[in-house]
Amino acid sequence: MTVPYYPWTVWIWAGLDPVLIGLALYLGWTASQFGKVFIAAIIALAVSVLVSWAIGTVGIPWPAPVSHDGPTFFPVRTVAALLWAILGFSARRLVRRGA
């Protein structure tokens, strides 16, 4: 059995899931302490995977689908969720500092 090969563009789309980005940025923005950013990233990861799975099950084209026979790229999604949440948290701190 050979290991399947996925081009790097597929890996990038997993980190650029629109639900993941929106939710991680929002939850990171609303986090009052840096430790809550990790919780925000976990929630964003879980919700984005469930939404991607539901959209893929219905048959609607999605940039980063999740299916039983396709790749899920959980490591990429996890790192991306954490980075987007940190970005949201940092953006809010910068906005508050400037105001």
Backbone as XML, in Angstrom:
<?xml version="1.0"?>
<chain id="A" units="angstrom">
  <residue number="1" name="MET">
    <atom name="N" x="0.833" y="-1.167" z="0.000"/>
    <atom name="CA" x="0.000" y="0.000" z="0.000"/>
    <atom name="C" x="0.890" y="1.248" z="0.000"/>
  </residue>
  <residue number="2" name="THR">
    <atom name="N" x="0.655" y="2.125" z="-0.937"/>
    <atom name="CA" x="1.461" y="3.340" z="-1.017"/>
    <atom name="C" x="0.765" y="4.496" z="-0.315"/>
  </residue>
  <residue number="3" name="VAL">
    <atom name="N" x="1.562" y="5.401" z="0.151"/>
    <atom name="CA" x="1.038" y="6.583" z="0.822"/>
    <atom name="C" x="0.538" y="7.557" z="-0.242"/>
  </residue>
  <residue number="4" name="PRO">
    <atom name="N" x="-0.677" y="8.082" z="-0.101"/>
    <atom name="CA" x="-1.186" y="9.013" z="-1.107"/>
    <atom name="C" x="-0.403" y="10.322" z="-1.079"/>
  </residue>
  <residue number="5" name="TYR">
    <atom name="N" x="-0.289" y="10.930" z="-2.245"/>
    <atom name="CA" x="0.415" y="12.203" z="-2.376"/>
    <atom name="C" x="-0.599" y="13.311" z="-2.619"/>
  </residue>
  <residue number="6" name="TYR">
    <atom name="N" x="-0.488" y="14.374" z="-1.854"/>
    <atom name="CA" x="-1.350" y="15.536" z="-2.041"/>
    <atom name="C" x="-0.472" y="16.744" z="-2.315"/>
  </residue>
  <residue number="7" name="PRO">
    <atom name="N" x="-0.783" y="17.510" z="-3.360"/>
    <atom name="CA" x="0.045" y="18.680" z="-3.657"/>
    <atom name="C" x="-0.027" y="19.710" z="-2.528"/>
  </residue>
  <residue number="8" name="TRP">
    <atom name="N" x="0.970" y="20.576" z="-2.474"/>
    <atom name="CA" x="1.055" y="21.553" z="-1.386"/>
    <atom name="C" x="-0.118" y="22.513" z="-1.393"/>
  </residue>
  <residue number="9" name="THR">
    <atom name="N" x="-0.752" y="22.718" z="-2.543"/>
    <atom name="CA" x="-1.900" y="23.629" z="-2.580"/>
    <atom name="C" x="-3.068" y="23.077" z="-1.760"/>
  </residue>
  <residue number="10" name="VAL">
    <atom name="N" x="-3.214" y="21.777" z="-1.708"/>
    <atom name="CA" x="-4.269" y="21.161" z="-0.900"/>
    <atom name="C" x="-3.976" y="21.394" z="0.579"/>
  </residue>
  <residue number="11" name="TRP">
    <atom name="N" x="-2.716" y="21.317" z="0.952"/>
    <atom name="CA" x="-2.330" y="21.556" z="2.335"/>
    <atom name="C" x="-2.616" y="23.007" z="2.722"/>
  </residue>
  <residue number="12" name="ILE">
    <atom name="N" x="-2.335" y="23.931" z="1.822"/>
    <atom name="CA" x="-2.565" y="25.358" z="2.119"/>
    <atom name="C" x="-4.062" y="25.631" z="2.274"/>
  </residue>
  <residue number="13" name="TRP">
    <atom name="N" x="-4.894" y="25.039" z="1.431"/>
    <atom name="CA" x="-6.341" y="25.265" z="1.540"/>
    <atom name="C" x="-6.882" y="24.800" z="2.882"/>
  </residue>
  <residue number="14" name="ALA">
    <atom name="N" x="-6.273" y="23.789" z="3.466"/>
    <atom name="CA" x="-6.729" y="23.322" z="4.781"/>
    <atom name="C" x="-6.538" y="24.405" z="5.838"/>
  </residue>
  <residue number="15" name="GLY">
    <atom name="N" x="-5.500" y="25.203" z="5.730"/>
    <atom name="CA" x="-5.272" y="26.280" z="6.681"/>
    <atom name="C" x="-6.033" y="27.544" z="6.352"/>
  </residue>
  <residue number="16" name="LEU">
    <atom name="N" x="-6.561" y="27.625" z="5.126"/>
    <atom name="CA" x="-7.299" y="28.811" z="4.698"/>
    <atom name="C" x="-8.797" y="28.548" z="4.614"/>
  </residue>
  <residue number="17" name="ASP">
    <atom name="N" x="-9.272" y="27.641" z="5.415"/>
    <atom name="CA" x="-10.704" y="27.359" z="5.491"/>
    <atom name="C" x="-11.417" y="28.605" z="6.004"/>
  </residue>
  <residue number="18" name="PRO">
    <atom name="N" x="-12.395" y="29.132" z="5.258"/>
    <atom name="CA" x="-13.040" y="30.388" z="5.668"/>
    <atom name="C" x="-13.723" y="30.321" z="7.036"/>
  </residue>
  <residue number="19" name="VAL">
    <atom name="N" x="-14.310" y="29.201" z="7.379"/>
    <atom name="CA" x="-14.955" y="29.073" z="8.694"/>
    <atom name="C" x="-13.889" y="29.095" z="9.790"/>
  </residue>
  <residue number="20" name="LEU">
    <atom name="N" x="-12.799" y="28.413" z="9.552"/>
    <atom name="CA" x="-11.699" y="28.386" z="10.507"/>
    <atom name="C" x="-11.140" y="29.790" z="10.729"/>
  </residue>
  <residue number="21" name="ILE">
    <atom name="N" x="-10.918" y="30.516" z="9.647"/>
    <atom name="CA" x="-10.357" y="31.860" z="9.751"/>
    <atom name="C" x="-11.314" y="32.790" z="10.503"/>
  </residue>
  <residue number="22" name="GLY">
    <atom name="N" x="-12.556" y="32.823" z="10.071"/>
    <atom name="CA" x="-13.521" y="33.726" z="10.692"/>
    <atom name="C" x="-13.728" y="33.451" z="12.163"/>
  </residue>
  <residue number="23" name="LEU">
    <atom name="N" x="-13.907" y="32.195" z="12.504"/>
    <atom name="CA" x="-14.171" y="31.847" z="13.896"/>
    <atom name="C" x="-12.937" y="32.040" z="14.774"/>
  </residue>
  <residue number="24" name="ALA">
    <atom name="N" x="-11.772" y="31.658" z="14.277"/>
    <atom name="CA" x="-10.552" y="31.819" z="15.071"/>
    <atom name="C" x="-10.236" y="33.297" z="15.290"/>
  </residue>
  <residue number="25" name="LEU">
    <atom name="N" x="-10.414" y="34.115" z="14.258"/>
    <atom name="CA" x="-10.182" y="35.555" z="14.431"/>
    <atom name="C" x="-11.160" y="36.157" z="15.434"/>
  </residue>
  <residue number="26" name="TYR">
    <atom name="N" x="-12.427" y="35.797" z="15.305"/>
    <atom name="CA" x="-13.443" y="36.342" z="16.219"/>
    <atom name="C" x="-13.191" y="35.902" z="17.659"/>
  </residue>
  <residue number="27" name="LEU">
    <atom name="N" x="-12.960" y="34.619" z="17.854"/>
    <atom name="CA" x="-12.740" y="34.129" z="19.219"/>
    <atom name="C" x="-11.422" y="34.639" z="19.799"/>
  </residue>
  <residue number="28" name="GLY">
    <atom name="N" x="-10.406" y="34.772" z="18.951"/>
    <atom name="CA" x="-9.151" y="35.364" z="19.404"/>
    <atom name="C" x="-9.330" y="36.816" z="19.786"/>
  </residue>
  <residue number="29" name="TRP">
    <atom name="N" x="-10.154" y="37.526" z="19.018"/>
    <atom name="CA" x="-10.445" y="38.934" z="19.310"/>
    <atom name="C" x="-11.149" y="39.083" z="20.658"/>
  </residue>
  <residue number="30" name="THR">
    <atom name="N" x="-12.064" y="38.172" z="20.944"/>
    <atom name="CA" x="-12.840" y="38.280" z="22.182"/>
    <atom name="C" x="-12.124" y="37.696" z="23.402"/>
  </residue>
  <residue number="31" name="ALA">
    <atom name="N" x="-10.992" y="37.022" z="23.208"/>
    <atom name="CA" x="-10.262" y="36.444" z="24.335"/>
    <atom name="C" x="-9.680" y="37.558" z="25.208"/>
  </residue>
  <residue number="32" name="SER">
    <atom name="N" x="-9.905" y="37.472" z="26.498"/>
    <atom name="CA" x="-9.425" y="38.510" z="27.412"/>
    <atom name="C" x="-8.021" y="38.226" z="27.933"/>
  </residue>
  <residue number="33" name="GLN">
    <atom name="N" x="-7.565" y="36.981" z="27.807"/>
    <atom name="CA" x="-6.227" y="36.599" z="28.249"/>
    <atom name="C" x="-5.605" y="35.715" z="27.180"/>
  </residue>
  <residue number="34" name="PHE">
    <atom name="N" x="-4.268" y="35.716" z="27.137"/>
    <atom name="CA" x="-3.605" y="34.947" z="26.089"/>
    <atom name="C" x="-3.887" y="33.449" z="26.202"/>
  </residue>
  <residue number="35" name="GLY">
    <atom name="N" x="-4.047" y="32.935" z="27.395"/>
    <atom name="CA" x="-4.330" y="31.508" z="27.574"/>
    <atom name="C" x="-5.635" y="31.081" z="26.925"/>
  </residue>
  <residue number="36" name="LYS">
    <atom name="N" x="-6.575" y="32.004" z="26.814"/>
    <atom name="CA" x="-7.859" y="31.694" z="26.187"/>
    <atom name="C" x="-7.748" y="31.573" z="24.672"/>
  </residue>
  <residue number="37" name="VAL">
    <atom name="N" x="-6.637" y="32.006" z="24.115"/>
    <atom name="CA" x="-6.419" y="31.874" z="22.674"/>
    <atom name="C" x="-6.346" y="30.402" z="22.285"/>
  </residue>
  <residue number="38" name="PHE">
    <atom name="N" x="-5.771" y="29.579" z="23.146"/>
    <atom name="CA" x="-5.686" y="28.148" z="22.858"/>
    <atom name="C" x="-7.073" y="27.502" z="22.851"/>
  </residue>
  <residue number="39" name="ILE">
    <atom name="N" x="-7.917" y="27.925" z="23.763"/>
    <atom name="CA" x="-9.293" y="27.427" z="23.784"/>
    <atom name="C" x="-10.029" y="27.890" z="22.540"/>
  </residue>
  <residue number="40" name="ALA">
    <atom name="N" x="-9.806" y="29.142" z="22.143"/>
    <atom name="CA" x="-10.424" y="29.679" z="20.930"/>
    <atom name="C" x="-9.988" y="28.877" z="19.702"/>
  </residue>
  <residue number="41" name="ALA">
    <atom name="N" x="-8.718" y="28.509" z="19.651"/>
    <atom name="CA" x="-8.212" y="27.739" z="18.513"/>
    <atom name="C" x="-8.831" y="26.341" z="18.463"/>
  </residue>
  <residue number="42" name="ILE">
    <atom name="N" x="-8.983" y="25.706" z="19.616"/>
    <atom name="CA" x="-9.585" y="24.370" z="19.660"/>
    <atom name="C" x="-11.041" y="24.426" z="19.206"/>
  </residue>
  <residue number="43" name="ILE">
    <atom name="N" x="-11.780" y="25.424" z="19.689"/>
    <atom name="CA" x="-13.182" y="25.559" z="19.296"/>
    <atom name="C" x="-13.297" y="25.854" z="17.809"/>
  </residue>
  <residue number="44" name="ALA">
    <atom name="N" x="-12.448" y="26.752" z="17.297"/>
    <atom name="CA" x="-12.474" y="27.079" z="15.867"/>
    <atom name="C" x="-12.140" y="25.858" z="15.025"/>
  </residue>
  <residue number="45" name="LEU">
    <atom name="N" x="-11.179" y="25.059" z="15.465"/>
    <atom name="CA" x="-10.816" y="23.838" z="14.744"/>
    <atom name="C" x="-11.985" y="22.864" z="14.706"/>
  </residue>
  <residue number="46" name="ALA">
    <atom name="N" x="-12.604" y="22.626" z="15.849"/>
    <atom name="CA" x="-13.707" y="21.660" z="15.911"/>
    <atom name="C" x="-14.892" y="22.106" z="15.064"/>
  </residue>
  <residue number="47" name="VAL">
    <atom name="N" x="-15.275" y="23.363" z="15.181"/>
    <atom name="CA" x="-16.431" y="23.852" z="14.417"/>
    <atom name="C" x="-16.136" y="23.856" z="12.924"/>
  </residue>
  <residue number="48" name="SER">
    <atom name="N" x="-14.929" y="24.257" z="12.534"/>
    <atom name="CA" x="-14.615" y="24.297" z="11.104"/>
    <atom name="C" x="-14.585" y="22.899" z="10.490"/>
  </residue>
  <residue number="49" name="VAL">
    <atom name="N" x="-14.096" y="21.926" z="11.238"/>
    <atom name="CA" x="-14.094" y="20.550" z="10.721"/>
    <atom name="C" x="-15.523" y="20.033" z="10.584"/>
  </residue>
  <residue number="50" name="LEU">
    <atom name="N" x="-16.368" y="20.314" z="11.563"/>
    <atom name="CA" x="-17.766" y="19.869" z="11.478"/>
    <atom name="C" x="-18.501" y="20.555" z="10.328"/>
  </residue>
  <residue number="51" name="VAL">
    <atom name="N" x="-18.283" y="21.852" z="10.142"/>
    <atom name="CA" x="-18.937" y="22.561" z="9.039"/>
    <atom name="C" x="-18.415" y="22.057" z="7.701"/>
  </residue>
  <residue number="52" name="SER">
    <atom name="N" x="-17.108" y="21.859" z="7.589"/>
    <atom name="CA" x="-16.538" y="21.339" z="6.344"/>
    <atom name="C" x="-17.074" y="19.940" z="6.034"/>
  </residue>
  <residue number="53" name="TRP">
    <atom name="N" x="-17.207" y="19.127" z="7.063"/>
    <atom name="CA" x="-17.744" y="17.781" z="6.861"/>
    <atom name="C" x="-19.199" y="17.849" z="6.404"/>
  </residue>
  <residue number="54" name="ALA">
    <atom name="N" x="-19.995" y="18.718" z="7.052"/>
    <atom name="CA" x="-21.408" y="18.838" z="6.687"/>
    <atom name="C" x="-21.569" y="19.356" z="5.267"/>
  </residue>
  <residue number="55" name="ILE">
    <atom name="N" x="-20.785" y="20.333" z="4.891"/>
    <atom name="CA" x="-20.865" y="20.864" z="3.530"/>
    <atom name="C" x="-20.419" y="19.818" z="2.517"/>
  </residue>
  <residue number="56" name="GLY">
    <atom name="N" x="-19.375" y="19.076" z="2.844"/>
    <atom name="CA" x="-18.917" y="18.014" z="1.947"/>
    <atom name="C" x="-19.915" y="16.875" z="1.823"/>
  </residue>
  <residue number="57" name="THR">
    <atom name="N" x="-20.620" y="16.580" z="2.897"/>
    <atom name="CA" x="-21.628" y="15.522" z="2.868"/>
    <atom name="C" x="-22.792" y="15.892" z="1.967"/>
  </residue>
  <residue number="58" name="VAL">
    <atom name="N" x="-23.168" y="17.165" z="2.005"/>
    <atom name="CA" x="-24.267" y="17.633" z="1.159"/>
    <atom name="C" x="-23.855" y="17.634" z="-0.310"/>
  </residue>
  <residue number="59" name="GLY">
    <atom name="N" x="-22.563" y="17.815" z="-0.573"/>
    <atom name="CA" x="-22.077" y="17.799" z="-1.944"/>
    <atom name="C" x="-21.738" y="19.170" z="-2.493"/>
  </residue>
  <residue number="60" name="ILE">
    <atom name="N" x="-21.746" y="20.174" z="-1.643"/>
    <atom name="CA" x="-21.394" y="21.524" z="-2.071"/>
    <atom name="C" x="-19.877" y="21.621" z="-2.157"/>
  </residue>
  <residue number="61" name="PRO">
    <atom name="N" x="-19.345" y="22.202" z="-3.239"/>
    <atom name="CA" x="-17.883" y="22.353" z="-3.333"/>
    <atom name="C" x="-17.353" y="23.260" z="-2.218"/>
  </residue>
  <residue number="62" name="TRP">
    <atom name="N" x="-16.266" y="22.869" z="-1.615"/>
    <atom name="CA" x="-15.688" y="23.606" z="-0.491"/>
    <atom name="C" x="-14.180" y="23.608" z="-0.651"/>
  </residue>
  <residue number="63" name="PRO">
    <atom name="N" x="-13.498" y="24.701" z="-0.342"/>
    <atom name="CA" x="-12.052" y="24.741" z="-0.553"/>
    <atom name="C" x="-11.270" y="23.718" z="0.272"/>
  </residue>
  <residue number="64" name="ALA">
    <atom name="N" x="-11.738" y="23.389" z="1.449"/>
    <atom name="CA" x="-11.033" y="22.444" z="2.310"/>
    <atom name="C" x="-12.012" y="21.389" z="2.823"/>
  </residue>
  <residue number="65" name="PRO">
    <atom name="N" x="-12.441" y="20.466" z="1.965"/>
    <atom name="CA" x="-13.449" y="19.495" z="2.400"/>
    <atom name="C" x="-12.887" y="18.448" z="3.366"/>
  </residue>
  <residue number="66" name="VAL">
    <atom name="N" x="-13.773" y="17.932" z="4.186"/>
    <atom name="CA" x="-13.446" y="16.824" z="5.079"/>
    <atom name="C" x="-14.396" y="15.697" z="4.720"/>
  </residue>
  <residue number="67" name="SER">
    <atom name="N" x="-13.844" y="14.526" z="4.447"/>
    <atom name="CA" x="-14.678" y="13.378" z="4.115"/>
    <atom name="C" x="-14.048" y="12.117" z="4.691"/>
  </residue>
  <residue number="68" name="HIS">
    <atom name="N" x="-14.798" y="11.037" z="4.662"/>
    <atom name="CA" x="-14.287" y="9.795" z="5.241"/>
    <atom name="C" x="-13.167" y="9.188" z="4.416"/>
  </residue>
  <residue number="69" name="ASP">
    <atom name="N" x="-13.088" y="9.493" z="3.143"/>
    <atom name="CA" x="-12.043" y="8.915" z="2.305"/>
    <atom name="C" x="-10.998" y="9.926" z="1.854"/>
  </residue>
  <residue number="70" name="GLY">
    <atom name="N" x="-11.126" y="11.172" z="2.261"/>
    <atom name="CA" x="-10.173" y="12.204" z="1.872"/>
    <atom name="C" x="-9.285" y="12.621" z="3.024"/>
  </residue>
  <residue number="71" name="PRO">
    <atom name="N" x="-8.322" y="13.461" z="2.741"/>
    <atom name="CA" x="-7.432" y="13.919" z="3.806"/>
    <atom name="C" x="-8.114" y="14.947" z="4.702"/>
  </residue>
  <residue number="72" name="THR">
    <atom name="N" x="-7.761" y="14.951" z="5.965"/>
    <atom name="CA" x="-8.328" y="15.928" z="6.894"/>
    <atom name="C" x="-7.324" y="17.005" z="7.258"/>
  </residue>
  <residue number="73" name="PHE">
    <atom name="N" x="-6.039" y="16.694" z="7.186"/>
    <atom name="CA" x="-4.967" y="17.648" z="7.482"/>
    <atom name="C" x="-5.138" y="18.303" z="8.846"/>
  </residue>
  <residue number="74" name="PHE">
    <atom name="N" x="-5.386" y="17.500" z="9.867"/>
    <atom name="CA" x="-5.570" y="18.041" z="11.211"/>
    <atom name="C" x="-4.361" y="18.830" z="11.718"/>
  </residue>
  <residue number="75" name="PRO">
    <atom name="N" x="-3.125" y="18.399" z="11.453"/>
    <atom name="CA" x="-2.002" y="19.218" z="11.930"/>
    <atom name="C" x="-1.988" y="20.615" z="11.305"/>
  </residue>
  <residue number="76" name="VAL">
    <atom name="N" x="-2.276" y="20.696" z="10.017"/>
    <atom name="CA" x="-2.295" y="21.997" z="9.337"/>
    <atom name="C" x="-3.429" y="22.845" z="9.884"/>
  </residue>
  <residue number="77" name="ARG">
    <atom name="N" x="-4.584" y="22.259" z="10.035"/>
    <atom name="CA" x="-5.733" y="23.003" z="10.557"/>
    <atom name="C" x="-5.491" y="23.472" z="11.999"/>
  </residue>
  <residue number="78" name="THR">
    <atom name="N" x="-4.846" y="22.648" z="12.807"/>
    <atom name="CA" x="-4.588" y="23.009" z="14.199"/>
    <atom name="C" x="-3.632" y="24.186" z="14.291"/>
  </residue>
  <residue number="79" name="VAL">
    <atom name="N" x="-2.541" y="24.122" z="13.554"/>
    <atom name="CA" x="-1.571" y="25.222" z="13.566"/>
    <atom name="C" x="-2.209" y="26.487" z="13.006"/>
  </residue>
  <residue number="80" name="ALA">
    <atom name="N" x="-2.982" y="26.355" z="11.932"/>
    <atom name="CA" x="-3.642" y="27.520" z="11.340"/>
    <atom name="C" x="-4.644" y="28.137" z="12.313"/>
  </residue>
  <residue number="81" name="ALA">
    <atom name="N" x="-5.408" y="27.314" z="13.009"/>
    <atom name="CA" x="-6.379" y="27.836" z="13.980"/>
    <atom name="C" x="-5.664" y="28.616" z="15.079"/>
  </residue>
  <residue number="82" name="LEU">
    <atom name="N" x="-4.563" y="28.087" z="15.560"/>
    <atom name="CA" x="-3.814" y="28.775" z="16.606"/>
    <atom name="C" x="-3.239" y="30.097" z="16.088"/>
  </residue>
  <residue number="83" name="LEU">
    <atom name="N" x="-2.696" y="30.094" z="14.886"/>
    <atom name="CA" x="-2.125" y="31.322" z="14.325"/>
    <atom name="C" x="-3.196" y="32.388" z="14.071"/>
  </residue>
  <residue number="84" name="TRP">
    <atom name="N" x="-4.354" y="31.967" z="13.545"/>
    <atom name="CA" x="-5.431" y="32.936" z="13.301"/>
    <atom name="C" x="-5.965" y="33.496" z="14.605"/>
  </residue>
  <residue number="85" name="ALA">
    <atom name="N" x="-6.074" y="32.661" z="15.647"/>
    <atom name="CA" x="-6.562" y="33.138" z="16.947"/>
    <atom name="C" x="-5.556" y="34.104" z="17.577"/>
  </residue>
  <residue number="86" name="ILE">
    <atom name="N" x="-4.271" y="33.805" z="17.451"/>
    <atom name="CA" x="-3.245" y="34.719" z="17.964"/>
    <atom name="C" x="-3.293" y="36.040" z="17.213"/>
  </residue>
  <residue number="87" name="LEU">
    <atom name="N" x="-3.520" y="35.968" z="15.909"/>
    <atom name="CA" x="-3.630" y="37.191" z="15.118"/>
    <atom name="C" x="-4.817" y="38.047" z="15.577"/>
  </residue>
  <residue number="88" name="GLY">
    <atom name="N" x="-5.953" y="37.416" z="15.819"/>
    <atom name="CA" x="-7.117" y="38.143" z="16.321"/>
    <atom name="C" x="-6.864" y="38.749" z="17.689"/>
  </residue>
  <residue number="89" name="PHE">
    <atom name="N" x="-6.246" y="37.990" z="18.575"/>
    <atom name="CA" x="-5.922" y="38.486" z="19.914"/>
    <atom name="C" x="-4.957" y="39.663" z="19.834"/>
  </residue>
  <residue number="90" name="SER">
    <atom name="N" x="-3.933" y="39.539" z="19.007"/>
    <atom name="CA" x="-2.940" y="40.607" z="18.861"/>
    <atom name="C" x="-3.546" y="41.846" z="18.227"/>
  </residue>
  <residue number="91" name="ALA">
    <atom name="N" x="-4.416" y="41.665" z="17.252"/>
    <atom name="CA" x="-5.054" y="42.808" z="16.598"/>
    <atom name="C" x="-5.884" y="43.605" z="17.598"/>
  </residue>
  <residue number="92" name="ARG">
    <atom name="N" x="-6.602" y="42.933" z="18.449"/>
    <atom name="CA" x="-7.406" y="43.650" z="19.443"/>
    <atom name="C" x="-6.527" y="44.408" z="20.426"/>
  </residue>
  <residue number="93" name="ARG">
    <atom name="N" x="-5.428" y="43.789" z="20.835"/>
    <atom name="CA" x="-4.521" y="44.490" z="21.747"/>
    <atom name="C" x="-3.922" y="45.716" z="21.085"/>
  </residue>
  <residue number="94" name="LEU">
    <atom name="N" x="-3.593" y="45.622" z="19.799"/>
    <atom name="CA" x="-3.045" y="46.782" z="19.088"/>
    <atom name="C" x="-4.090" y="47.884" z="18.926"/>
  </residue>
  <residue number="95" name="VAL">
    <atom name="N" x="-5.324" y="47.498" z="18.646"/>
    <atom name="CA" x="-6.389" y="48.493" z="18.489"/>
    <atom name="C" x="-6.659" y="49.188" z="19.818"/>
  </residue>
  <residue number="96" name="ARG">
    <atom name="N" x="-6.688" y="48.438" z="20.888"/>
    <atom name="CA" x="-6.941" y="49.023" z="22.211"/>
    <atom name="C" x="-5.780" y="49.926" z="22.649"/>
  </residue>
  <residue number="97" name="ARG">
    <atom name="N" x="-4.574" y="49.562" z="22.302"/>
    <atom name="CA" x="-3.419" y="50.357" z="22.689"/>
    <atom name="C" x="-3.421" y="51.700" z="21.940"/>
  </residue>
  <residue number="98" name="GLY">
    <atom name="N" x="-3.853" y="51.676" z="20.673"/>
    <atom name="CA" x="-3.876" y="52.899" z="19.874"/>
    <atom name="C" x="-5.021" y="53.818" z="20.215"/>
  </residue>
  <residue number="99" name="ALA">
    <atom name="N" x="-6.078" y="53.301" z="20.834"/>
    <atom name="CA" x="-7.263" y="54.131" z="21.113"/>
    <atom name="C" x="-7.137" y="54.943" z="22.373"/>
  </residue>
</chain>
